[in-house]
Amino acid sequence: MAADTASDILARLLGIAPDEAQRRLDRFAGGMAAELLDRKRLAIGGLGVFSVVHEQATRQATSAGTRYQPPRNRVAFEARKDRTGDAERIATGRLGMEASEARRFAKALGEMVEAVKKGPGRLELRGFGSLTLVSGALRFQPEASLEALLNIGYGDLKEIVIPEKQPDKQRSPVPERPGGLKKVALFVAVVSILASGWFLYRQFASAGFELPSGSDVARTSAPASVESPSPVTAVAPEKAPSASATSQNGSSSPDSLILQKGRYTVIVATFSTKKVARQEMARLSGGGRRVMIWPVKSGGVRYYRLVTGDFDTRPAALDSMKAMPWEVSRNGYIQQAQKNVVLYGEQGL
């Protein structure tokens, strides 16, 4: 005799046919999925609590480069024995049951869960997920379609791998023999002296030597008027545009900033699409923290970094990271600007 299934147990508790019990169980599983998508949390008496947990994008340094995993939402399950929950409300609001019928269904559902733990050890909720008894505890495996609905806002994001830049190979200096430079310098000096002597000889040999007369001496010994040199005006280096002057930059928007060359910022995430980057920017901003977008290009592909802060030194950026919420700082890292770059706000890009 085949072991009882969850629908068989529910059919006996409600006094209905197994096919009808399975149909009601499937409808209830659909109601659970809708409830979780809307409220991000639901509790089923005798079973436990289901909740939506957001996982941020992760960053991992590998030999091939920096690997970024996209963010995602997942379903977390915590087994509880509480008899109260949302089953009756779901049956009434989403399945259209009468109050008395919904109350009876919720009670039977809790008893069914206890019977499944003692019997088949598996409960399948089509369209929502399945629960399996492992070492006396229920483990939940969400349905792939449910996870797809939870992550519909992230589209088909794939992991990003940004290869590391290989340092340019420097040519090793040609070894020099000891004293070689000194010998060359001495030879050049001797040649220069001989050439100068030959030039002077040719000049005076053609015109002859002549001593100056007294009048010439008097004339040449008179002090010449010395013109004081005009002061040299130092050309001030061009000042890098400041954050408040970004409106003069044609590529920036009213809420954009310029991260000046040599300054530091904290990169909290990297995405391959502008849409997701803007969504995450809005979600991570808050609590006095402003998150902005830094577009970069690598290997012909454009990426979008989410950054926060503008710091003079690396220690200052590190201190700021320590004060950030864990979900923001756990995959963050510090980046120094190699040139002036535009950081875009909500109105940018």
C-alpha positions in Angstrom: 0.0 0.0 0.0 1.4 3.3 -1.0 2.2 5.8 1.7 -0.2 8.7 2.3 0.6 12.0 0.6 -0.2 15.4 2.0 -3.3 15.6 -0.1 -4.5 12.2 1.2 -4.1 13.4 4.8 -5.9 16.7 4.1 -8.7 14.8 2.3 -9.4 12.7 5.4 -9.2 15.8 7.7 -11.7 17.7 5.6 -13.9 14.8 4.5 -13.4 15.4 0.8 -11.9 13.5 -2.1 -8.1 13.4 -2.5 -8.4 15.2 -5.9 -10.4 18.0 -4.4 -7.9 18.2 -1.5 -5.0 18.5 -3.9 -6.9 21.2 -5.8 -7.4 23.2 -2.6 -3.8 22.7 -1.6 -2.6 24.0 -5.0 -4.8 27.0 -4.7 -3.5 27.7 -1.2 0.1 27.4 -2.4 -0.7 30.0 -5.1 -2.1 32.3 -2.4 1.0 31.8 -0.4 3.2 32.9 -3.3 1.0 36.0 -3.9 1.1 36.9 -0.2 4.9 36.6 -0.1 5.4 38.7 -3.2 3.1 41.4 -1.7 4.1 41.4 1.9 7.6 39.8 1.9 6.6 37.7 4.9 4.0 35.1 5.9 3.5 32.6 8.7 1.7 29.3 8.5 0.6 27.8 11.8 2.4 24.6 12.7 4.8 25.1 9.8 6.9 28.3 10.2 7.7 31.7 8.8 8.7 32.5 5.2 10.4 35.8 4.4 12.1 37.5 1.5 15.8 38.3 2.2 17.8 40.6 -0.1 21.4 39.7 -0.8 23.6 42.5 -2.1 26.0 42.1 -5.0 29.2 40.4 -3.9 32.7 41.1 -5.0 35.5 38.5 -5.2 39.1 39.0 -6.3 40.5 36.1 -8.4 43.5 35.5 -10.5 41.4 36.3 -13.6 40.2 39.6 -12.2 37.5 41.0 -10.1 34.3 38.9 -10.1 30.9 40.5 -9.3 27.8 38.4 -8.5 24.5 40.3 -9.1 22.1 41.0 -6.2 19.2 38.8 -5.7 16.2 38.1 -3.5 15.8 34.7 -1.9 13.2 33.0 0.4 14.3 32.2 3.9 12.3 29.7 6.0 12.3 29.4 9.8 10.4 26.4 11.3 8.1 27.2 14.1 5.4 25.3 16.0 3.1 28.3 16.6 -0.5 27.6 15.9 -1.3 31.1 14.8 -0.5 32.4 11.3 -1.8 33.8 8.1 -3.5 30.7 6.7 -7.0 31.7 7.6 -6.5 35.2 6.2 -5.1 33.9 2.9 -8.0 31.4 2.6 -10.5 34.2 3.1 -8.8 37.1 1.2 -7.2 35.2 -1.7 -9.2 32.0 -2.1 -12.6 33.5 -1.4 -13.6 31.1 1.3 -16.2 31.9 3.9 -14.9 32.7 7.4 -16.1 29.4 8.9 -14.7 27.4 5.9 -11.4 29.3 6.1 -11.1 28.6 9.8 -11.7 24.9 9.3 -9.2 24.8 6.4 -6.5 26.5 8.4 -7.0 24.1 11.3 -6.8 21.1 9.0 -3.7 22.5 7.4 -1.9 22.7 10.7 -2.9 19.1 11.6 -1.8 18.0 8.1 1.7 19.4 8.7 2.1 17.5 11.9 0.9 14.3 10.2 3.4 14.8 7.3 6.3 15.1 9.8 5.3 11.8 11.3 4.5 10.1 8.0 5.8 10.8 4.5 8.1 13.6 5.6 7.5 15.7 2.5 5.1 18.5 1.7 4.9 19.8 -1.8 3.3 23.2 -2.4 3.1 23.6 -6.2 4.2 27.0 -7.4 5.7 27.8 -4.0 8.2 25.2 -3.0 8.6 21.9 -1.1 9.5 21.0 2.5 11.4 17.9 3.4 12.0 16.4 6.8 15.8 16.0 7.4 17.1 14.9 10.8 13.9 15.8 12.4 13.7 19.4 10.9 11.9 20.7 7.9 14.0 22.1 5.1 12.5 24.4 2.5 13.4 24.4 -1.3 11.6 27.3 -3.1 10.1 26.7 -6.6 12.2 28.2 -9.4 9.3 30.1 -10.7 8.8 31.8 -7.3 12.5 32.9 -7.2 12.1 34.2 -10.8 9.2 36.4 -9.7 11.1 37.6 -6.7 14.0 38.7 -8.9 12.1 40.0 -11.9 13.4 43.5 -11.2 17.0 42.4 -11.8 16.2 41.0 -15.3 18.7 38.5 -16.6 21.8 39.9 -14.8 24.8 37.7 -15.2 28.0 37.8 -13.1 30.6 40.4 -14.2 34.3 39.6 -14.5 36.6 42.7 -14.9 40.1 41.6 -15.8 43.0 43.1 -13.9 45.2 45.4 -15.7 48.7 43.9 -16.3 51.5 46.2 -15.3 53.7 47.3 -18.2 56.9 45.4 -18.5 59.8 47.8 -17.8 63.0 47.3 -19.7 65.9 46.4 -17.5 68.7 49.0 -17.7 71.8 48.0 -19.7 74.6 47.2 -17.3 77.4 49.7 -17.5 81.1 49.1 -16.9 82.6 50.7 -13.9 84.0 54.2 -14.7 82.5 54.1 -18.2 80.6 57.4 -17.8 83.6 59.2 -16.4 85.7 58.2 -19.4 83.1 59.4 -21.8 82.7 62.7 -20.0 86.4 63.2 -20.0 86.7 62.5 -23.7 83.9 64.9 -24.5 85.5 67.6 -22.4 88.8 67.2 -24.2 87.2 67.4 -27.6 85.3 70.5 -26.7 88.4 72.3 -25.5 90.3 71.4 -28.7 87.4 72.6 -30.8 87.1 75.9 -28.9 90.9 76.5 -29.2 90.8 75.8 -32.9 87.9 78.2 -33.4 89.6 81.1 -31.5 92.8 80.5 -33.4 91.0 80.8 -36.7 89.3 84.0 -35.6 92.3 85.9 -34.4 94.7 84.5 -37.0 92.7 86.1 -39.8 92.4 89.5 -38.2 95.7 89.7 -36.3 96.2 90.7 -32.6 95.8 94.4 -31.7 96.1 96.1 -28.3 93.3 98.6 -27.5 94.2 102.3 -27.4 93.6 104.5 -24.3 90.5 106.1 -25.7 89.2 102.6 -26.4 89.9 101.6 -22.9 88.2 104.7 -21.5 85.3 104.1 -23.8 84.9 100.5 -23.0 85.5 101.0 -19.2 82.5 103.4 -18.8 79.8 101.7 -16.8 76.9 100.6 -18.9 73.4 101.2 -17.8 71.9 98.0 -16.4 68.2 97.5 -17.1 66.6 95.8 -14.2 64.9 92.6 -15.4 61.1 92.6 -15.4 59.6 90.3 -12.8 58.7 86.8 -14.1 55.0 86.0 -13.7 54.5 82.5 -12.5 51.7 80.7 -14.4 49.4 79.1 -11.8 48.4 75.6 -12.6 44.9 75.1 -13.8 42.6 74.4 -10.9 40.7 71.2 -11.1 36.9 71.7 -11.1 35.4 71.4 -7.7 32.2 69.5 -6.8 30.3 72.8 -6.7 31.3 73.7 -10.2 30.0 70.7 -12.0 27.2 72.7 -13.6 29.9 74.1 -15.9 30.8 70.7 -17.1 28.6 69.9 -20.1 28.6 66.1 -19.4 27.3 66.5 -15.8 23.8 67.0 -14.5 22.5 69.4 -11.7 23.0 66.7 -9.1 26.3 65.4 -10.3 29.6 65.8 -8.6 33.2 65.6 -9.7 35.6 63.3 -7.9 38.9 65.0 -8.3 42.1 63.2 -9.3 43.9 61.7 -6.3 40.9 61.6 -4.0 39.2 58.5 -2.7 35.7 57.1 -2.7 34.1 53.8 -1.5 32.7 51.5 -4.1 29.8 49.5 -2.7 28.6 47.6 -5.8 29.1 47.2 -9.6 26.4 46.4 -12.1 26.2 45.8 -15.9 23.0 47.7 -16.5 22.1 51.3 -15.8 18.6 50.4 -14.8 19.6 48.1 -12.0 22.3 50.5 -10.9 19.8 53.3 -10.5 17.4 51.0 -8.6 20.1 50.0 -6.2 21.3 53.5 -5.8 17.8 54.6 -4.6 17.6 51.6 -2.2 21.1 52.1 -0.7 20.8 55.9 -0.3 19.5 57.1 3.0 20.5 57.8 6.6 22.6 60.8 5.6 24.5 58.6 3.0 24.4 59.6 -0.6 25.1 56.9 -3.2 26.1 57.9 -6.7 26.9 56.2 -10.0 30.5 56.1 -11.5 30.3 54.7 -15.1 33.5 52.8 -16.2 34.5 50.9 -19.3 36.6 47.7 -19.5 37.2 45.6 -22.5 34.7 47.5 -24.5 31.9 46.8 -22.0 30.4 49.6 -19.8 29.8 49.0 -16.1 28.2 51.1 -13.4 29.8 51.5 -10.0 27.8 52.6 -7.0 30.0 54.8 -4.8 29.6 56.9 -1.7 31.9 59.5 -0.1 34.7 61.9 -1.2 37.8 61.6 0.9 41.3 63.2 1.0 43.1 60.1 2.2 42.6 56.3 2.2 42.4 56.2 6.1 39.6 58.7 6.0 37.7 56.5 3.5 38.4 53.4 5.7 37.0 55.1 8.8 33.9 55.9 6.9 33.5 52.3 5.7 33.6 51.1 9.4 30.7 53.4 10.2 28.5 52.2 7.3 25.8 49.5 7.7 27.1 46.0 7.2 25.0 45.4 4.1 26.6 48.4 2.5 30.2 47.9 3.6 30.6 44.1 3.5 31.5 44.0 -0.2 32.8 47.6 -0.4 36.3 48.6 -1.3 38.3 51.9 -1.6 39.2 53.4 -5.0 41.4 56.3 -5.8 40.5 58.5 -8.8 43.3 58.5 -11.4 41.7 61.5 -13.1 38.8 63.8 -12.6 35.6 61.7 -13.0 31.9 62.7 -12.9 29.7 60.9 -10.3 26.1 61.0 -11.4 23.0 61.4 -9.1 19.4 60.5 -9.7 19.1 63.0 -12.6 22.3 62.0 -14.3 23.1 59.5 -17.0 
